[in-house]
Amino acid sequence: MSVNVVLAEVPDVLGDLDTTAIDKRPVPGRVPVGALGVEGDRQMDVRHHGGVDKAVYAYAREDLDWWVGELGRELDPGCFGENLTTYGLDITGAVIGERWRVGDDDLVLEITMPRIPCATFQGWMGEPRWVKRFYAHGASGAYLRVVSMGTVAAGDEVEVVHRPAHGVSTGEVFDLKGADSARLRRLLDDQPDVAEALLVAARRTLAARAR
């Protein structure tokens, strides 16, 4: 539905930095997407955001609409800090390692991991207990790496061109406490290029259960 990049830095009222680049707004036309994300976008907290495994963040309009009903306020595209606001895609059910061809300009993206809510997000939203509520709803959106660079624009179709056989979804690993151990092991065995942050978290979870 829209391609969103940072409008301006805003105060990071609850986070660790002075400012945050979470305020993203739709931009017109075709926008180049490189290995580190959408042209014109940036991250302030590079320790937790950005990089090749978190180059692009996608969130579904359907999930934004759920929050509209829950919060009783309008939520514009990009307001969750997402680069791509999608429609008609089940991002929560999308499989880790799933690949999307976007538009007709060679852009291919691969789902790497869910978005983990943080204090910066809570401060930006200004909602009480936001992180806990976001976890409870279970719709995290997804980070994606860029497999093949290209351009993207509002209205581009998204085609799922590859879905790994392990079947472990973004929603399943959003809250690792509830993830099935056997399915986590299958993910780690079948998906050799699991994002480092997810790999570490999954291994830590399995190790804790084995004690």
C-alpha positions as CSV (number, residue, x, y, z in Angstrom):
1,M,0.0,0.0,0.0
2,S,2.8,2.4,0.8
3,V,6.6,2.8,0.9
4,N,7.7,4.6,4.1
5,V,11.0,6.3,5.1
6,V,12.0,8.5,8.0
7,L,10.5,12.0,7.9
8,A,12.6,13.5,10.7
9,E,14.3,12.4,13.9
10,V,12.1,12.7,17.0
11,P,12.9,12.6,20.7
12,D,13.5,9.1,22.0
13,V,11.5,9.6,25.2
14,L,11.9,6.2,26.7
15,G,14.8,4.7,24.8
16,D,18.6,4.9,25.2
17,L,19.3,7.5,22.5
18,D,18.5,11.2,22.3
19,T,16.5,10.8,19.0
20,T,14.9,8.0,17.0
21,A,14.1,7.6,13.3
22,I,10.8,5.7,13.9
23,D,8.7,8.5,12.4
24,K,8.3,7.1,8.9
25,R,5.9,8.5,6.2
26,P,4.9,7.4,2.7
27,V,6.9,8.6,-0.2
28,P,5.8,8.8,-3.9
29,G,7.2,7.1,-6.9
30,R,9.6,4.2,-7.3
31,V,12.2,4.0,-4.5
32,P,15.5,2.1,-4.8
33,V,16.1,-0.7,-2.3
34,G,19.7,-1.6,-1.6
35,A,21.4,-4.2,0.6
36,L,20.8,-2.1,3.7
37,G,17.2,-1.0,3.0
38,V,15.0,1.6,1.3
39,E,16.7,4.7,0.0
40,G,16.1,7.7,2.2
41,D,15.5,5.6,5.3
42,R,17.9,5.3,8.3
43,Q,18.1,4.0,11.8
44,M,19.5,5.7,14.9
45,D,19.9,2.6,17.2
46,V,22.1,0.6,14.8
47,R,22.8,-2.0,17.5
48,H,19.2,-3.2,17.4
49,H,17.9,-2.0,14.0
50,G,19.1,-2.1,10.4
51,G,21.9,-4.1,8.9
52,V,21.5,-6.8,6.3
53,D,19.2,-9.0,8.4
54,K,16.8,-6.1,9.2
55,A,17.1,-4.1,6.0
56,V,13.4,-3.7,5.5
57,Y,10.5,-3.8,7.9
58,A,7.0,-4.8,6.7
59,Y,3.7,-4.5,8.6
60,A,0.2,-5.4,7.4
61,R,-2.6,-2.8,7.0
62,E,-5.0,-5.4,8.4
63,D,-3.0,-5.5,11.7
64,L,-2.9,-1.7,11.8
65,D,-6.6,-1.7,11.4
66,W,-7.0,-4.1,14.3
67,W,-5.0,-1.7,16.4
68,V,-7.2,1.2,15.2
69,G,-10.2,-0.6,16.8
70,E,-8.2,-1.4,19.9
71,L,-6.7,2.0,20.5
72,G,-9.6,4.2,19.2
73,R,-7.3,6.3,17.1
74,E,-6.2,6.5,13.5
75,L,-2.9,4.9,12.5
76,D,-1.3,6.1,9.3
77,P,1.0,4.0,7.1
78,G,4.5,4.0,8.5
79,C,3.3,4.8,12.1
80,F,4.8,1.6,13.4
81,G,8.1,2.4,11.8
82,E,7.5,0.1,8.9
83,N,9.0,0.6,5.5
84,L,6.4,-1.4,3.7
85,T,2.7,-1.2,4.6
86,T,1.2,-4.3,2.9
87,Y,-2.4,-5.5,2.2
88,G,-3.5,-9.0,1.6
89,L,-0.4,-10.7,3.0
90,D,-0.4,-12.9,6.1
91,I,2.8,-11.6,7.6
92,T,2.3,-13.3,10.9
93,G,1.9,-16.7,9.2
94,A,4.8,-16.1,6.8
95,V,7.6,-18.6,7.1
96,I,11.1,-17.6,8.2
97,G,13.2,-17.7,5.0
98,E,10.1,-17.1,2.8
99,R,11.0,-15.0,-0.2
100,W,8.9,-12.3,-1.8
101,R,9.2,-10.9,-5.3
102,V,8.0,-7.3,-5.2
103,G,6.9,-5.5,-8.3
104,D,8.6,-6.1,-11.6
105,D,12.0,-4.5,-11.0
106,D,14.0,-7.6,-9.7
107,L,13.4,-6.8,-6.0
108,V,13.4,-10.0,-3.9
109,L,13.1,-9.9,-0.1
110,E,13.5,-12.7,2.4
111,I,11.8,-12.8,5.8
112,T,14.4,-13.1,8.6
113,M,12.7,-12.5,11.9
114,P,9.9,-10.8,13.8
115,R,10.1,-7.2,15.1
116,I,10.8,-7.2,18.8
117,P,9.0,-4.2,20.5
118,C,11.2,-1.9,22.6
119,A,11.0,1.1,24.9
120,T,11.5,3.5,21.9
121,F,8.4,2.0,20.3
122,Q,6.4,2.4,23.5
123,G,7.5,6.0,23.9
124,W,6.6,6.8,20.3
125,M,3.2,5.2,20.6
126,G,2.4,6.8,23.9
127,E,0.2,3.9,25.0
128,P,0.3,2.3,28.5
129,R,1.8,-1.2,28.6
130,W,2.4,-1.0,24.9
131,V,5.2,-3.6,24.7
132,K,3.1,-6.2,26.6
133,R,0.0,-5.4,24.5
134,F,2.0,-5.7,21.3
135,Y,3.4,-9.1,22.3
136,A,-0.1,-10.3,23.4
137,H,-1.7,-9.5,20.1
138,G,1.1,-11.5,18.3
139,A,1.3,-9.6,15.1
140,S,4.9,-8.4,15.0
141,G,5.4,-7.6,11.3
142,A,8.6,-9.0,9.8
143,Y,12.1,-7.9,9.1
144,L,13.4,-8.8,5.6
145,R,16.9,-9.0,4.0
146,V,17.4,-7.9,0.4
147,V,18.2,-10.9,-1.8
148,S,18.1,-9.0,-5.0
149,M,18.1,-5.2,-5.2
150,G,15.6,-3.3,-7.2
151,T,12.9,-0.6,-6.7
152,V,9.6,-0.5,-4.9
153,A,6.5,1.6,-5.2
154,A,3.0,1.8,-3.7
155,G,0.8,-0.6,-5.7
156,D,3.4,-3.2,-6.4
157,E,2.2,-6.8,-6.2
158,V,4.0,-9.1,-3.8
159,E,4.5,-12.7,-5.0
160,V,5.7,-15.5,-2.6
161,V,8.3,-17.2,-4.7
162,H,9.8,-19.5,-2.1
163,R,8.6,-21.0,1.2
164,P,10.9,-23.2,3.2
165,A,9.7,-26.7,4.2
166,H,10.4,-26.2,7.9
167,G,7.1,-24.2,8.1
168,V,8.1,-22.2,11.2
169,S,6.3,-18.8,11.0
170,T,7.2,-15.3,12.1
171,G,4.4,-15.5,14.6
172,E,5.7,-18.7,16.1
173,V,9.1,-17.2,16.9
174,F,7.8,-13.8,18.0
175,D,7.4,-15.2,21.5
176,L,10.0,-18.0,21.8
177,K,8.6,-19.0,25.2
178,G,5.7,-20.6,23.5
179,A,7.5,-22.1,20.5
180,D,7.7,-25.9,20.1
181,S,11.2,-27.2,20.7
182,A,11.1,-29.7,17.8
183,R,9.9,-27.0,15.4
184,L,12.7,-24.7,16.6
185,R,15.3,-27.4,16.0
186,R,13.9,-28.0,12.5
187,L,14.2,-24.3,11.7
188,L,17.8,-24.2,12.8
189,D,18.6,-27.4,10.9
190,D,16.8,-26.5,7.7
191,Q,17.5,-22.8,7.5
192,P,21.3,-22.3,7.4
193,D,21.2,-18.5,7.1
194,V,19.0,-17.8,10.1
195,A,19.5,-14.2,11.2
196,E,22.1,-14.0,13.9
197,A,19.7,-12.4,16.5
198,L,17.1,-15.1,16.0
199,L,19.7,-17.8,16.0
200,V,21.1,-16.7,19.3
201,A,17.6,-16.4,20.9
202,A,16.5,-19.8,19.6
203,R,19.6,-21.5,20.8
204,R,19.3,-19.9,24.2
205,T,15.7,-21.0,24.5
206,L,16.5,-24.6,23.6
207,A,19.5,-24.6,26.0
208,A,17.3,-23.4,28.8
209,R,14.8,-26.1,28.2
210,A,17.5,-28.8,28.2
211,R,18.7,-27.9,31.7
